[in-house]
């Protein structure tokens, strides 16, 4: 875990607690940190959390950008998370809560 905010896990916890603004802040910071250090899987997780938080906040443009970046990263990962069809971003989520459930069961 990284510091007080604990990266994507911390963002998902804030989402589960109904604090999407805090989740968005943490997820965006974690995505930037992971991107700068080349941690593609951590960046992907943070982008998915950021997209979910942005969706809850009604910021469709930010959510779409984060989902697109996460989808690209997921498709290019050289190990099992990058296998065809594994990207959570390519699935059509019926509800925001279904997406959050998927994120939380991965913790």
N, C-alpha and C positions, 0 to 999 in steps of 0.2 A: 504494500500500500504506500501511496505517496502522500506524505504530509497529512494535513488536516482534512482536505477535501477528498482524498482517496480516489482520484481519477474517475473513470467511468462507473465504478461500483458506487462511489459516493453520489454521482449524478443519478443513477438508477434509484438509490435510496431516497433521494429528494423527490424524484418522480412518484415513487410509491407513497410518499408522505404528503403528496399534493402540493409540492413546492416547485412548479416547473421553471420559474424564473431563476431560482438558485441552481436547479439542475442544468439549465441552459448555460449559466455562467461557468459552472464547474466543467461541464462537458466540452465547451468551447476551449477553455484553457488546457484541458487534457489533450484535446485533439491537436492543438498548436504545439504543445510540449512533445507529444509522441511524433508528430510530423518532423519537428526539428531534430529529433534524435534518431529518426529512421525506424521507429517501432510501429510497423504497419498494422499489426494485429491490434495493438492498443489504440492506435489512431482510428481504426475501423470501429471498434467498440465505442469509443468516445463520440464518433460521428453519428452512430445509430442512436445513442442516448441524446445527443444534441438535436437530431431530427425529431425525435419523439417529444422532447421538451418544446421545441419550436412549434410543433403541431398543436400542442396543448395551449400554447400562448397565442395561437392564431397567426403565426408568422409563416405563412405558406412558402414564401420565397426562400427563407433561411432553411426551412425543413427540406425543401426540394434540393437545394444545393448540398446540404449535408448528406441526404440520401444518395444523391448522384455520386458524390465523392466516396462514400462508404461502399457503394455498389462497385465502383471501379476498383477500389483497393481489394475488395473481397474476390473479385474475378481474377485478379493478378497475383494473389497469394500463391506461393509455390508448394504449399502443403495442404492437408485435407480441408481446412476451412475454405480454400479456394477451388475446391472441386466443382465441376459444373452443377448448377442448380442449388448450390448450398447457400447462396447469398440471401439473407433475410430481406434485403432491399428489393429483390426481384419478385418477392411474393406480394400478392395484393392483400393487405390487411383489411379485414372486414371492419374492425373497430380499433380505436386507439388503445383500448384496454387489452385487446388481444395482443397487440404489439408489445405493450408493457409486460404482459404475462410472459411472452417469449423471452424478453430481456431478463426478467427476474429469475426464470427457471435456469438460466445459464450461469447464475452466480454460484 
